[in-house]
Amino acid sequence: MPDDQHAGPPARRDSPFAEPDRARPALLPALMVALSVAAIAGMALWLLAWPEPLLVQGEADATRIDIAARIDGRVQHRPVGRGQDVAAGAVLFGIENPALLARLAEAEAARRVAAADLARILAGTRAETVAERRAAVAAAEASLRLALQNHARIRQLAERDVASLQRLDEATAQLSVARQTLERAELALREAVAGYTAEERGVAQAGLARAEAAVATLAAQVAELTVRAPAAAQVYQIRAEPGEYVAPGVPLLSLVDLSDVWLRFALREDLLWGVAQGDRFTVRIPALGDRPVEVAVSLVAPRGDYAAWRATRATGDFDRRSFEVRARPVQPLPGLRPGMSAYAEWSR
């Protein structure tokens, strides 16, 4: 008989002595997929449990100078334009005011009059005036002598009843007038010789000082007709054009000092703990290539400004105020301009 006729029944697949199934290696990919899914799920749970970084956004700011007119008038010329760099003392506006110039000329004339009056008083009385007063005294003395002689003759005639009492009274009155005239002439002579008093000199000096103060005040106002830049900066905004009438206090233009630019953040009070001047952290500025920039805290506002974040729940939470924090680049950062955004990862 053939050998295959004596062979036993074929071995079952689930027998331990059976040959390994060729389909069993397909279980390995399924196991790998399961492990991958488990790893992804674990990573997702870890990411959900791990607090995500808090990004705080700020803005670049700089010193802004608003230039206003101090004198009313009409804009005569404006030699600068928006975006132009100006040096300290550069002319920004020229304002014309003819009435103010006329008042200045009037004040200068009044000052010259006051100065001349003071010089006249300090020089004293003229020699011609003293001589005139001496002549007046001599004439008064002569009149007095004549009045004395006339009075003596009429009194003698009246004693002999040759002259009436009326003539004697008239002579007596003329004598009194002659004496008073002489007294006034002598006083005038002494005044001319002594010159002006200290009080008169003081009044003249005060008048000159007042006139000079009026000139200085008007000259200062005239100087304000030329508006100059108080510091080196860049023209940011222009609000007046040539030909327009401007009033005191009305802004003419705004300057921005690009040499002093900082970053301004509004931090909630729960993020402010531990922040002090001099602390350094890293920010990124998208407008400058989003590269990391190290900055140092230069200011922490002493008082909160407003509630920038409001609780969404009606109970169990509260409003938090924001505090301004300023930070300046540790190293010079060319190209940083006001208005650029900046952000930083803030530790909770």
C-alpha positions as CSV (number, residue, x, y, z in Angstrom):
1,M,0.0,0.0,0.0
2,P,1.2,3.3,-0.6
3,D,2.6,5.2,2.4
4,D,0.0,7.9,2.2
5,Q,-2.7,5.4,2.9
6,H,-1.1,4.6,6.3
7,A,-0.7,8.2,7.2
8,G,-2.8,9.6,10.0
9,P,-5.3,12.4,9.8
10,P,-3.9,15.9,9.2
11,A,-2.9,17.9,12.3
12,R,-5.3,20.6,13.4
13,R,-4.4,24.2,13.2
14,D,-4.9,24.8,16.9
15,S,-2.7,22.0,17.9
16,P,0.5,22.9,19.6
17,F,2.4,20.8,17.2
18,A,0.9,22.5,14.2
19,E,3.0,24.7,12.0
20,P,2.8,28.5,12.6
21,D,0.1,30.2,10.6
22,R,1.4,32.5,7.9
23,A,-1.4,35.1,8.7
24,R,-0.1,35.6,12.2
25,P,2.4,38.3,11.3
26,A,-0.5,40.7,10.4
27,L,-1.1,41.2,14.1
28,L,2.1,43.3,14.4
29,P,0.9,46.3,12.4
30,A,-2.3,46.4,14.3
31,L,-0.4,46.4,17.6
32,M,1.8,49.2,16.4
33,V,-1.3,51.3,15.4
34,A,-2.8,50.7,18.8
35,L,0.4,51.8,20.5
36,S,0.5,54.9,18.3
37,V,-3.0,55.8,19.1
38,A,-2.3,55.3,22.8
39,A,0.8,57.5,22.6
40,I,-1.2,60.3,20.8
41,A,-3.9,60.1,23.3
42,G,-1.4,60.3,26.2
43,M,0.3,63.3,24.6
44,A,-3.0,65.0,24.1
45,L,-3.9,64.4,27.7
46,W,-0.5,65.7,28.8
47,L,-0.9,68.8,26.6
48,L,-4.4,69.5,28.1
49,A,-3.1,69.1,31.6
50,W,0.0,71.3,31.0
51,P,-0.8,75.0,31.2
52,E,-0.3,76.7,27.8
53,P,2.0,79.7,27.8
54,L,0.4,83.1,28.4
55,L,1.1,85.7,25.7
56,V,1.0,89.3,26.7
57,Q,0.9,91.9,24.0
58,G,2.3,95.4,24.2
59,E,3.0,98.4,22.0
60,A,6.0,100.6,21.4
61,D,5.6,104.2,22.5
62,A,7.8,107.2,22.6
63,T,7.9,110.7,24.1
64,R,5.4,112.9,22.3
65,I,5.6,116.7,22.3
66,D,2.5,118.7,21.3
67,I,3.5,122.1,20.2
68,A,0.9,124.9,20.7
69,A,0.8,128.6,19.9
70,R,1.2,131.0,22.8
71,I,0.3,134.1,20.7
72,D,-2.7,134.5,18.4
73,G,-2.1,135.4,14.8
74,R,-2.0,134.0,11.2
75,V,0.4,131.3,10.1
76,Q,2.8,133.0,7.8
77,H,5.1,130.0,6.9
78,R,5.7,126.4,7.9
79,P,9.2,125.2,6.8
80,V,8.8,121.6,8.0
81,G,6.7,118.6,6.8
82,R,5.3,115.5,8.3
83,G,8.0,112.8,8.9
84,Q,10.8,115.3,8.8
85,D,13.6,115.2,11.4
86,V,14.1,118.5,13.1
87,A,16.9,119.6,15.4
88,A,16.5,121.4,18.7
89,G,15.7,125.1,18.1
90,A,14.6,124.5,14.4
91,V,11.9,126.8,13.2
92,L,8.5,125.0,12.9
93,F,6.1,127.9,12.4
94,G,6.1,131.6,11.7
95,I,3.1,133.6,12.9
96,E,2.4,137.2,12.0
97,N,0.7,139.7,14.3
98,P,1.1,143.3,13.2
99,A,-0.8,144.7,16.3
100,L,1.7,143.0,18.6
101,L,4.6,144.5,16.8
102,A,3.0,148.0,17.0
103,R,2.6,147.6,20.8
104,L,6.2,146.6,21.1
105,A,7.3,149.8,19.2
106,E,5.1,151.9,21.5
107,A,6.6,150.3,24.6
108,E,10.1,150.9,23.3
109,A,9.3,154.6,22.8
110,A,7.9,154.8,26.3
111,R,11.1,153.2,27.6
112,R,13.2,155.9,25.8
113,V,11.1,158.6,27.4
114,A,11.5,157.1,30.9
115,A,15.2,156.7,30.4
116,A,15.5,160.4,29.3
117,D,13.5,161.6,32.3
118,L,15.7,159.6,34.7
119,A,18.8,161.0,33.0
120,R,17.4,164.6,33.4
121,I,16.7,164.0,37.1
122,L,20.1,162.5,37.8
123,A,21.8,165.4,36.0
124,G,20.3,167.9,38.4
125,T,19.1,171.4,37.8
126,R,20.5,173.3,34.9
127,A,22.8,176.3,35.6
128,E,20.5,178.5,33.6
129,T,17.7,177.6,35.9
130,V,19.8,178.4,39.0
131,A,20.8,181.8,37.5
132,E,17.1,182.5,36.7
133,R,16.1,181.7,40.3
134,R,18.9,184.0,41.7
135,A,17.6,186.8,39.5
136,A,14.1,186.3,40.8
137,V,15.4,186.5,44.3
138,A,17.2,189.8,43.5
139,A,14.1,191.2,41.9
140,A,12.0,190.2,45.0
141,E,14.5,191.9,47.3
142,A,14.3,195.1,45.2
143,S,10.5,195.0,45.3
144,L,10.6,194.4,49.1
145,R,12.9,197.5,49.6
146,L,10.6,199.6,47.5
147,A,7.6,198.4,49.4
148,L,9.4,199.2,52.7
149,Q,10.2,202.7,51.6
150,N,6.7,203.4,50.3
151,H,5.2,202.0,53.5
152,A,7.4,204.2,55.7
153,R,6.5,207.4,53.7
154,I,2.8,206.8,53.7
155,R,2.9,206.0,57.4
156,Q,4.6,209.3,58.2
157,L,2.0,211.1,56.0
158,A,-0.8,209.3,57.7
159,E,0.5,210.3,61.1
160,R,0.3,213.9,60.0
161,D,-3.1,213.3,58.6
162,V,-1.8,214.1,55.1
163,A,-2.4,210.6,53.8
164,S,-5.5,208.6,54.3
165,L,-5.7,205.3,56.2
166,Q,-6.7,203.5,53.0
167,R,-3.4,204.4,51.4
168,L,-1.6,203.1,54.5
169,D,-3.5,199.8,54.4
170,E,-2.6,199.5,50.7
171,A,1.1,200.1,51.4
172,T,1.0,197.6,54.2
173,A,-0.6,194.9,51.9
174,Q,2.0,195.6,49.2
175,L,4.8,195.2,51.8
176,S,3.4,191.8,52.9
177,V,3.1,190.7,49.3
178,A,6.7,191.7,48.6
179,R,7.9,189.8,51.6
180,Q,6.1,186.6,50.5
181,T,7.4,187.0,47.0
182,L,10.9,187.2,48.3
183,E,10.3,184.1,50.4
184,R,9.0,182.1,47.5
185,A,12.0,183.2,45.3
186,E,14.5,182.1,48.0
187,L,12.8,178.7,48.3
188,A,12.9,178.2,44.6
189,L,16.5,179.1,44.5
190,R,17.4,176.6,47.3
191,E,15.4,173.9,45.4
192,A,17.3,174.6,42.2
193,V,20.6,174.5,44.0
194,A,19.8,171.3,45.9
195,G,18.5,169.5,42.9
196,Y,16.0,166.6,42.8
197,T,15.2,164.6,45.9
198,A,15.9,160.9,46.5
199,E,12.2,160.2,46.2
200,E,12.0,161.9,42.8
201,R,15.0,159.9,41.6
202,G,13.4,156.7,42.9
203,V,10.1,157.5,41.1
204,A,12.1,158.1,37.8
205,Q,14.0,154.8,38.3
206,A,10.8,152.9,38.9
207,G,9.2,154.4,35.8
208,L,12.1,153.3,33.7
209,A,12.0,149.8,35.2
210,R,8.3,149.6,34.5
211,A,8.9,150.6,30.9
212,E,11.6,148.1,30.5
213,A,9.4,145.3,31.9
214,A,6.7,146.2,29.4
215,V,9.2,146.0,26.6
216,A,10.5,142.7,27.8
217,T,7.0,141.3,28.0
218,L,6.1,142.3,24.5
219,A,9.5,141.2,23.2
220,A,8.9,137.8,24.7
221,Q,5.5,137.6,23.0
222,V,7.0,138.7,19.7
223,A,9.6,135.9,20.1
224,E,6.8,133.4,20.4
225,L,5.7,134.3,16.9
226,T,8.5,132.1,15.8
227,V,7.7,128.6,17.0
228,R,10.8,126.4,17.5
229,A,11.4,122.8,18.3
230,P,12.2,122.3,22.0
231,A,14.2,119.1,21.3
232,A,15.5,117.0,18.4
233,A,12.6,114.9,17.2
234,Q,10.5,113.9,14.2
235,V,7.4,115.7,13.0
236,Y,4.4,113.4,13.7
237,Q,1.3,115.4,12.9
238,I,0.6,118.8,11.5
239,R,-2.7,120.6,12.4
240,A,-2.2,124.1,10.9
241,E,-1.4,125.3,7.4
242,P,-0.1,128.7,6.2
243,G,-2.8,131.2,6.1
244,E,-4.8,129.8,9.0
245,Y,-5.6,131.8,12.1
246,V,-4.4,130.2,15.3
247,A,-5.2,131.0,18.9
248,P,-3.2,130.5,22.1
249,G,-3.2,126.9,23.3
250,V,-4.3,125.4,20.0
251,P,-1.9,122.6,18.9
252,L,0.0,123.3,15.8
253,L,1.9,120.0,15.4
254,S,3.2,117.0,17.3
255,L,6.8,115.8,17.6
256,V,7.9,112.3,18.5
257,D,11.3,111.7,20.1
258,L,12.5,108.5,18.3
259,S,15.7,108.4,20.5
260,D,13.5,107.5,23.5
261,V,11.3,104.6,22.5
262,W,10.0,102.0,25.0
263,L,7.5,99.1,25.1
264,R,4.3,99.5,27.1
265,F,2.3,96.6,28.5
266,A,-1.0,96.6,30.4
267,L,-0.6,93.7,32.9
268,R,-3.4,92.4,35.0
269,E,-2.8,92.7,38.7
270,D,-2.6,88.9,39.1
271,L,0.4,88.9,36.7
272,L,2.1,91.8,38.3
273,W,3.4,90.0,41.4
274,G,7.2,90.0,41.6
275,V,7.7,92.5,38.8
276,A,10.1,95.3,39.7
277,Q,12.2,97.9,38.0
278,G,15.3,96.4,36.4
279,D,13.8,93.0,35.7
280,R,14.7,91.7,32.3
281,F,12.6,89.5,30.0
282,T,12.5,88.7,26.3
283,V,10.0,90.0,23.8
284,R,9.4,89.6,20.1
285,I,8.6,92.4,17.7
286,P,6.9,91.1,14.5
287,A,7.8,94.3,12.6
288,L,11.5,93.7,13.2
289,G,11.6,90.1,12.0
290,D,10.1,88.6,15.2
291,R,13.5,88.1,16.7
292,P,13.9,87.9,20.4
293,V,14.8,91.2,22.1
294,E,15.9,91.6,25.7
295,V,14.2,94.4,27.6
296,A,14.4,95.8,31.1
297,V,11.5,97.1,33.2
298,S,11.8,100.8,33.6
299,L,8.4,101.7,35.1
300,V,5.7,99.9,37.0
301,A,2.6,102.2,37.4
302,P,2.0,102.9,41.1
303,R,-1.8,102.7,40.6
304,G,-4.1,100.6,38.4
305,D,-5.7,102.4,35.5
306,Y,-8.8,100.4,34.5
307,A,-10.4,96.9,34.6
308,A,-9.1,95.3,31.4
309,W,-10.5,91.9,32.2
310,R,-14.0,91.3,33.6
311,A,-15.3,88.1,35.2
312,T,-17.6,86.0,33.0
313,R,-19.3,84.5,36.0
314,A,-21.8,86.4,38.1
315,T,-20.4,85.1,41.3
316,G,-17.1,83.6,42.5
317,D,-14.8,86.0,40.7
318,F,-13.9,89.7,40.6
319,D,-12.6,92.3,38.3
320,R,-8.9,92.7,37.9
321,R,-7.3,96.0,37.2
322,S,-4.4,96.6,34.9
323,F,-1.1,98.3,35.6
324,E,1.1,99.9,33.0
325,V,4.6,98.4,32.8
326,R,7.2,100.0,30.6
327,A,10.3,98.2,29.4
328,R,13.2,99.6,27.4
329,P,15.5,97.6,25.1
330,V,18.8,96.7,26.8
331,Q,20.7,97.3,23.6
332,P,19.9,100.0,21.0
333,L,17.2,98.7,18.6
334,P,17.3,100.5,15.3
335,G,14.0,100.6,13.5
336,L,11.8,100.5,16.6
337,R,9.0,103.0,16.1
338,P,6.0,104.0,18.2
339,G,2.9,101.8,17.4
340,M,4.8,98.6,16.7
341,S,3.4,95.5,18.4
342,A,5.4,93.4,20.8
343,Y,4.5,90.2,22.7
344,A,6.1,88.0,25.3
345,E,5.5,84.7,27.0
346,W,4.6,85.5,30.5
347,S,4.9,83.1,33.4
348,R,1.8,82.5,35.4
